Amino acid sequence: MPKAVYVASPLGFSAVGRLYHREVLLPAVKEAGLRAFDPWAPKHARDSGLSSALKLPAGEERIAQLSHANHAAAELNFELISQADGLLAVVDGNDVDSGTAAEIGAASAMGKPIVGLRTDFRSMGDNDGSPINLQVEYFIRRTGGRLLSDPRTAARHLAKLIDRGAARR
């Protein structure tokens, strides 16, 4: 069975992001011989109850169900990260998405290899020495990971890191 990678990103929040995620990012993971643990997969939204909670009218019931769904989604994402062999993180934007940054920190603490995909050409780091938040970059690099701009290259690099780690065990 192929090694599994958690795909961390904010791409599911927009139609254009979902298209890139589905048509570019996930195929790149598969082409690298990896299996994607995808928190944006519709089954995860159903499992957490988020889809049904979002259909409720504003009010206390909606808030309660969303709170429950949020906890369930976060817990499922943590479980998927725990089960994954590595993490591929989209780190585009003015600042790395806070959920993606948290997932990077969790995977780094677990000793999982991480590769950051940054297709955004703007430098948004804390200073000229870092293209993204210095702590997020550190968590990626401490696992042997790198920031790369091409999804196929990023997925292949992550596959190599996972293979190296498996060979050391």
VOMAR-812241 format. One record per atom (N, C-alpha, C): atom name; x, y, z. Coordinates in Angstrom, 2 decimals. Each point is the difference from the previous one (the first is absolute). Layout:
# residues N
atome,px,py,pz
CA,X,Y,Z
...
//
This chain:
# residues 169
atome,px,py,pz
N,0.85,-1.18,0.00
CA,-0.85,1.18,0.00
C,0.89,1.24,0.00
N,-0.35,1.01,-0.81
CA,0.82,1.22,-0.06
C,0.05,0.72,1.35
N,1.11,0.70,0.21
CA,0.12,0.83,1.19
C,-1.05,1.11,-0.08
N,-0.49,0.40,1.17
CA,-1.07,1.01,0.04
C,0.55,1.35,0.44
N,-0.50,1.05,-0.62
CA,0.35,1.36,0.38
C,-1.26,0.80,0.27
N,0.07,0.79,1.05
CA,-1.09,0.92,0.31
C,0.24,1.24,-0.85
N,-1.03,0.47,-0.69
CA,0.11,1.18,-0.86
C,-0.65,1.18,0.73
N,0.85,0.84,0.57
CA,-0.46,1.15,0.80
C,-0.09,1.23,-0.88
N,-1.18,0.65,0.02
CA,-0.15,1.21,-0.80
C,-1.32,0.68,0.32
N,-0.08,1.28,-0.36
CA,-1.29,0.70,0.08
C,-0.78,-0.05,-1.32
N,0.40,-0.89,-0.91
CA,-0.56,0.01,-1.35
C,-1.48,-0.35,-0.07
N,-0.53,-0.65,0.98
CA,-1.40,-0.39,-0.03
C,-0.98,1.13,0.25
N,0.49,1.17,0.37
CA,-0.88,1.11,0.33
C,-0.51,0.77,-1.22
N,0.60,-0.23,-1.17
CA,-0.45,0.74,-1.19
C,-0.15,-0.95,-1.18
N,-0.83,0.39,-0.96
CA,-0.23,-0.83,-1.18
C,1.29,-0.19,-0.79
N,0.76,1.08,-0.19
CA,1.25,-0.08,-0.74
C,1.01,-0.87,0.76
N,0.05,0.14,1.30
CA,0.88,-0.83,0.82
C,-0.36,-1.47,-0.08
N,-1.30,-0.30,0.06
CA,-0.44,-1.40,-0.10
C,0.38,-0.59,-1.35
N,-0.11,0.79,-1.05
CA,0.38,-0.48,-1.34
C,1.50,-0.32,-0.05
N,0.84,0.90,0.48
CA,1.44,-0.23,0.02
C,0.33,-1.22,0.85
N,-0.64,-0.10,1.14
CA,0.23,-1.13,0.91
C,-0.32,-1.32,-0.70
N,-1.16,-0.05,-0.63
CA,-0.49,-1.23,-0.63
C,0.72,-0.32,-1.31
N,0.29,1.02,-0.81
CA,0.53,-0.23,-1.34
C,1.53,0.05,-0.10
N,0.66,0.62,0.97
CA,1.45,0.15,-0.07
C,0.69,-0.67,1.19
N,-0.38,0.38,1.19
CA,0.72,-0.45,1.20
C,-0.18,-1.49,0.26
N,-1.22,-0.49,0.07
CA,-0.22,-1.42,0.28
C,0.58,-0.90,-1.09
N,-0.12,0.34,-1.29
CA,0.68,-0.82,-1.01
C,1.52,-0.02,0.15
N,0.60,1.11,0.42
CA,1.45,0.04,0.21
C,0.40,-0.96,1.12
N,-0.81,-0.06,1.04
CA,0.26,-0.93,1.12
C,-0.07,-1.44,-0.51
N,-1.01,-0.29,-0.76
CA,-0.19,-1.36,-0.53
C,1.14,-0.38,-0.95
N,0.41,0.94,-0.87
CA,1.09,-0.25,-0.95
C,1.31,-0.30,0.72
N,0.16,0.54,1.21
CA,1.21,-0.25,0.79
C,-0.06,-1.35,0.71
N,-1.08,-0.75,-0.23
CA,-0.13,-1.31,0.63
C,-0.50,0.06,1.42
N,-0.65,1.09,0.35
CA,-0.50,0.21,1.36
C,-1.52,-0.04,0.02
N,-0.54,-0.30,1.15
CA,-1.45,0.02,0.22
C,-0.31,1.25,0.81
N,-0.99,0.77,-0.41
CA,-0.35,1.26,0.66
C,-1.03,-0.23,1.10
N,0.31,0.48,1.19
CA,-1.00,0.17,1.05
C,-0.49,1.43,-0.19
N,-1.20,0.14,-0.50
CA,-0.52,1.28,-0.45
C,-1.09,0.51,0.94
N,0.31,1.00,0.82
CA,-1.02,0.52,0.92
C,-1.15,0.70,-0.72
N,0.17,0.32,-1.28
CA,-1.07,0.65,-0.76
C,-0.90,-0.99,-0.71
N,0.29,-1.28,0.11
CA,-0.85,-1.00,-0.63
C,-1.41,0.10,0.57
N,-1.01,-0.09,-0.86
CA,-1.38,0.15,0.48
C,-0.36,-0.95,1.14
N,0.58,-1.19,0.04
CA,-0.33,-0.94,1.08
C,0.39,0.56,1.36
N,1.05,0.80,0.07
CA,0.41,0.57,1.28
C,-0.97,1.07,0.46
N,-0.49,0.81,-0.93
CA,-0.98,1.03,0.35
C,-1.28,-0.66,0.51
N,-0.41,-1.09,-0.65
CA,-1.19,-0.72,0.45
C,0.25,-0.63,1.37
N,1.18,-0.60,0.16
CA,0.31,-0.67,1.26
C,-0.04,0.95,1.18
N,0.43,1.24,-0.22
CA,0.05,0.96,1.09
C,-1.35,0.66,0.25
N,-0.92,-0.08,-0.94
CA,-1.29,0.65,0.13
C,0.00,1.44,-0.46
N,1.11,0.45,-0.56
CA,0.12,1.40,-0.42
C,-1.02,0.36,-1.08
N,-0.14,-0.85,-1.00
CA,-0.93,0.30,-1.10
C,-1.41,0.24,0.49
N,-0.50,-0.87,0.88
CA,-1.37,0.15,0.49
C,-0.12,1.20,0.94
N,1.04,0.26,0.79
CA,-0.04,1.14,0.92
C,-0.05,1.32,-0.76
N,0.70,0.08,-1.13
CA,0.01,1.24,-0.79
C,-1.34,0.29,-0.65
N,-0.85,-1.00,-0.13
CA,-1.32,0.19,-0.61
C,-1.04,0.53,0.98
N,0.32,0.00,1.28
CA,-0.94,0.47,1.01
C,-0.10,1.52,-0.02
N,-1.17,0.54,0.37
CA,-0.13,1.46,0.10
C,0.81,0.51,1.20
N,0.34,1.28,-0.04
CA,0.75,0.62,1.10
C,-0.75,-0.23,1.31
N,0.77,-0.24,1.04
CA,-0.61,-0.22,1.31
C,0.83,-0.94,0.85
N,-0.52,-0.28,1.18
CA,0.73,-0.81,0.98
C,0.26,-1.43,-0.48
N,-0.99,-0.61,-0.67
CA,0.19,-1.37,-0.47
C,1.12,-0.07,-1.04
N,0.02,0.97,-0.91
CA,1.06,0.05,-1.01
C,1.36,0.15,0.67
N,0.10,0.92,0.96
CA,1.27,0.22,0.69
C,0.45,-1.26,0.73
N,-0.92,-0.66,0.68
CA,0.34,-1.22,0.74
C,0.48,-1.10,-0.96
N,-0.73,-0.17,-1.11
CA,0.38,-1.05,-0.95
C,1.31,0.34,-0.72
N,0.20,1.27,-0.31
CA,1.27,0.40,-0.60
C,1.16,-0.21,0.96
N,-0.20,0.32,1.26
CA,1.04,-0.22,1.00
C,0.37,-1.48,0.08
N,-1.02,-0.85,0.01
CA,0.23,-1.44,0.03
C,0.72,-0.45,-1.27
N,-0.46,0.48,-1.16
CA,0.61,-0.37,-1.28
C,1.44,0.49,-0.08
N,0.26,1.19,0.49
CA,1.37,0.54,-0.01
C,0.94,-0.90,0.80
N,-0.45,-0.40,1.19
CA,0.81,-0.88,0.84
C,0.23,-1.34,-0.70
N,-1.06,-0.55,-0.59
CA,0.12,-1.29,-0.68
C,0.96,0.09,-1.19
N,-0.09,1.08,-0.76
CA,0.88,0.18,-1.16
C,1.45,0.13,0.45
N,0.25,0.80,1.01
CA,1.37,0.18,0.50
C,0.56,-1.31,0.55
N,-0.83,-0.74,0.70
CA,0.44,-1.28,0.57
C,0.33,-0.99,-1.13
N,-0.85,-0.05,-1.02
CA,0.25,-0.88,-1.14
C,1.28,0.40,-0.71
N,0.21,1.29,-0.21
CA,1.23,0.46,-0.65
C,1.23,-0.41,0.81
N,-0.07,0.14,1.33
CA,1.11,-0.42,0.85
C,0.26,-1.50,-0.13
N,-1.07,-0.78,-0.05
CA,0.15,-1.45,-0.17
C,0.64,-0.33,-1.34
N,-0.43,0.70,-1.06
CA,0.58,-0.24,-1.32
C,1.48,0.38,-0.02
N,0.36,1.11,0.62
CA,1.41,0.40,0.08
C,0.78,-1.06,0.76
N,-0.56,-0.50,1.09
CA,0.67,-1.03,0.80
C,0.24,-1.27,-0.80
N,-0.95,-0.36,-0.86
CA,0.11,-1.23,-0.79
C,0.85,0.17,-1.26
N,0.20,1.24,-0.43
CA,0.73,0.26,-1.24
C,1.50,-0.23,0.19
N,0.65,-0.26,-1.12
CA,1.46,-0.17,0.01
C,0.72,1.32,-0.22
N,-0.72,1.03,-0.45
CA,0.57,1.31,-0.25
C,-1.10,1.00,-0.24
N,0.39,1.26,-0.22
CA,-0.98,1.06,-0.19
C,0.45,0.91,-1.12
N,-0.90,0.25,-0.93
CA,0.21,0.98,-1.07
C,-0.87,1.20,0.32
N,0.62,1.17,0.14
CA,-0.72,1.19,0.45
C,0.06,1.12,-1.02
N,-1.16,0.51,-0.38
CA,-0.07,1.18,-0.87
C,0.17,1.22,0.88
N,1.06,0.78,-0.26
CA,0.33,1.14,0.85
C,-0.03,1.31,-0.79
N,-0.99,0.13,-0.89
CA,-0.17,1.21,-0.79
C,-0.74,1.07,0.81
N,0.01,1.22,-0.52
CA,-0.76,1.08,0.60
C,0.86,1.01,0.73
N,-0.67,1.05,0.49
CA,0.70,1.05,0.76
C,0.63,-0.55,1.26
N,-0.65,-0.97,0.58
CA,0.51,-0.71,1.17
C,-0.49,-1.43,-0.12
N,0.76,-0.94,0.50
CA,-0.43,-1.39,-0.04
C,-1.31,-0.13,0.76
N,-0.97,-0.69,-0.61
CA,-1.29,-0.24,0.64
C,0.23,-0.57,1.40
N,-0.74,0.51,0.97
CA,0.23,-0.41,1.40
C,-0.26,-1.48,0.22
N,-1.01,-0.57,-0.65
CA,-0.25,-1.43,0.15
C,1.13,-0.82,-0.59
N,0.48,0.42,-1.18
CA,1.12,-0.69,-0.64
C,1.25,0.12,0.87
N,0.23,1.18,0.57
CA,1.16,0.19,0.88
C,-0.08,-0.92,1.22
N,-1.20,-0.14,0.57
CA,-0.17,-0.89,1.15
C,0.27,-1.44,-0.40
N,-0.47,-0.40,-1.18
CA,0.22,-1.37,-0.47
C,1.49,-0.25,-0.25
N,0.71,0.99,-0.51
CA,1.44,-0.10,-0.19
C,0.69,-0.19,1.36
N,-0.39,0.79,0.98
CA,0.59,-0.12,1.34
C,-0.26,-1.37,0.61
N,-1.22,-0.51,-0.16
CA,-0.33,-1.32,0.56
C,0.83,-1.08,-0.67
N,0.08,0.03,-1.33
CA,0.77,-1.02,-0.72
C,1.48,0.07,0.35
N,0.51,1.21,0.14
CA,1.40,0.17,0.37
C,0.27,-0.58,1.39
N,-0.90,0.27,0.93
CA,0.16,-0.53,1.35
C,-0.05,-1.53,0.01
N,-0.72,-0.58,-0.95
CA,-0.08,-1.46,-0.10
C,1.18,-0.59,-0.76
N,0.88,0.86,-0.52
CA,1.16,-0.48,-0.74
C,-0.30,-0.42,-1.43
N,-1.10,0.47,-0.55
CA,-0.38,-0.36,-1.37
C,0.69,0.94,-0.98
N,0.48,-0.52,-1.14
CA,0.58,0.89,-1.00
C,-1.07,0.90,-0.61
N,0.39,1.25,-0.25
CA,-0.93,1.01,-0.52
C,0.65,0.71,-1.18
N,-0.78,0.21,-1.04
CA,0.43,0.84,-1.12
C,-1.04,1.10,-0.15
N,0.49,1.22,-0.15
CA,-0.87,1.14,-0.23
C,-0.08,0.32,-1.48
N,-1.21,0.16,-0.50
CA,-0.21,0.41,-1.39
C,-0.36,1.48,0.00
N,0.87,0.80,-0.60
CA,-0.26,1.44,-0.08
C,0.06,0.43,-1.45
N,-1.17,0.16,-0.61
CA,-0.07,0.45,-1.39
C,-0.11,1.52,-0.08
N,-0.21,0.63,1.12
CA,-0.14,1.45,0.11
C,1.40,0.61,-0.05
N,0.26,0.89,-0.96
CA,1.34,0.56,-0.17
C,0.33,1.11,0.99
N,-1.02,0.48,0.73
CA,0.26,1.08,0.95
C,0.74,-0.53,1.23
N,0.93,0.77,0.50
CA,0.69,-0.35,1.23
C,-0.75,0.62,1.17
N,-0.49,-0.83,0.89
CA,-0.80,0.48,1.12
C,0.57,-0.42,1.34
N,1.30,-0.23,0.04
CA,0.64,-0.44,1.23
C,0.22,1.14,0.97
N,0.58,-0.36,1.12
CA,0.26,0.96,1.07
C,1.13,0.97,-0.36
N,0.87,-0.43,-0.94
CA,1.08,0.85,-0.47
C,0.50,-0.56,-1.32
N,1.05,0.58,-0.56
CA,0.49,-0.43,-1.31
C,0.52,-1.43,0.00
N,0.25,-0.58,1.16
CA,0.55,-1.35,0.07
C,-1.04,-1.10,-0.05
N,-1.26,0.35,-0.06
CA,-1.03,-1.03,0.01
C,-1.18,0.43,-0.88
N,-0.39,-0.85,-0.96
CA,-1.13,0.36,-0.87
C,-1.36,-0.13,0.69
N,-0.05,-0.73,1.11
CA,-1.24,-0.17,0.76
C,0.33,0.20,1.48
N,-0.98,-0.10,0.85
CA,0.21,0.12,1.44
C,1.18,-0.87,0.42
N,0.93,0.56,0.75
CA,1.22,-0.71,0.35
C,-0.25,-1.27,0.82
N,-0.99,0.00,0.86
CA,-0.28,-1.18,0.81
C,-0.58,-1.12,-0.86
N,-0.89,0.35,-0.91
CA,-0.57,-1.01,-0.91
C,1.10,-0.58,-0.87
N,0.86,0.86,-0.53
CA,1.10,-0.49,-0.82
C,0.91,-0.92,0.81
N,0.28,0.37,1.23
CA,0.83,-0.84,0.86
C,-0.62,-1.39,0.19
N,-1.30,-0.05,0.28
CA,-0.67,-1.29,0.22
C,0.09,-0.88,-1.24
N,-0.04,0.61,-1.18
CA,0.14,-0.77,-1.24
C,1.43,-0.49,-0.15
N,0.96,0.91,0.14
CA,1.41,-0.34,-0.25
C,0.58,-0.97,1.05
N,-0.50,0.05,1.23
CA,0.55,-0.90,1.03
C,-0.29,-1.46,-0.29
N,-0.95,-0.27,-0.89
CA,-0.35,-1.37,-0.36
C,0.75,-0.46,-1.26
N,0.87,0.86,-0.52
CA,0.69,-0.28,-1.25
C,-0.73,0.56,-1.20
N,-1.13,0.64,0.25
CA,-0.83,0.54,-1.08
C,0.54,1.29,-0.57
N,-0.65,0.43,-1.05
CA,0.38,1.22,-0.69
C,-1.26,0.71,-0.46
N,0.18,1.23,-0.42
CA,-1.07,0.75,-0.68
C,0.26,-0.14,-1.49
N,-1.00,-0.49,-0.71
CA,0.12,-0.19,-1.44
C,-1.19,0.64,-0.69
N,0.18,0.35,-1.28
CA,-1.05,0.75,-0.70
C,-0.80,-0.82,-1.00
N,0.41,-1.23,-0.24
CA,-0.70,-0.85,-0.96
C,-0.64,-1.18,0.74
N,-1.29,-0.24,-0.18
CA,-0.65,-1.07,0.75
C,0.58,-1.40,-0.26
N,0.37,-0.28,-1.23
CA,0.57,-1.33,-0.30
C,1.36,-0.17,0.68
N,0.82,1.03,-0.08
CA,1.31,-0.05,0.64
C,-0.16,-0.13,1.51
N,-0.94,0.74,0.56
CA,-0.24,-0.06,1.45
C,-0.43,-1.39,0.42
N,-0.93,-0.60,-0.73
CA,-0.48,-1.35,0.35
C,1.12,-1.03,-0.14
N,0.81,0.11,-1.06
CA,1.12,-0.94,-0.17
C,1.02,0.16,1.11
N,0.28,1.24,0.39
CA,0.96,0.23,1.09
C,-0.53,-0.60,1.30
N,-1.27,0.17,0.27
CA,-0.59,-0.57,1.21
C,0.08,-1.53,-0.04
N,-0.26,-0.60,-1.16
CA,0.10,-1.46,-0.13
C,1.42,-0.47,0.34
N,1.01,0.74,-0.47
CA,1.40,-0.35,0.31
C,0.28,0.12,1.49
N,-0.50,1.06,0.63
CA,0.20,0.16,1.44
C,-0.64,-1.15,0.78
N,-1.19,-0.40,-0.41
CA,-0.70,-1.10,0.67
C,0.79,-1.29,-0.18
N,0.47,-0.25,-1.23
CA,0.77,-1.22,-0.26
C,1.29,-0.02,0.82
N,0.66,1.14,0.11
CA,1.23,0.07,0.81
C,-0.29,-0.30,1.46
N,-1.11,0.56,0.50
CA,-0.39,-0.25,1.39
C,-0.34,-1.46,0.24
N,-0.68,-0.62,-0.95
CA,-0.36,-1.41,0.13
C,1.25,-0.88,-0.04
N,0.98,0.40,-0.80
CA,1.24,-0.77,-0.09
C,0.81,0.06,1.31
N,-0.14,1.10,0.74
CA,0.74,0.16,1.26
C,-0.62,-0.80,1.14
N,-1.29,-0.35,-0.13
CA,-0.67,-0.72,1.08
C,0.39,-1.44,0.07
//
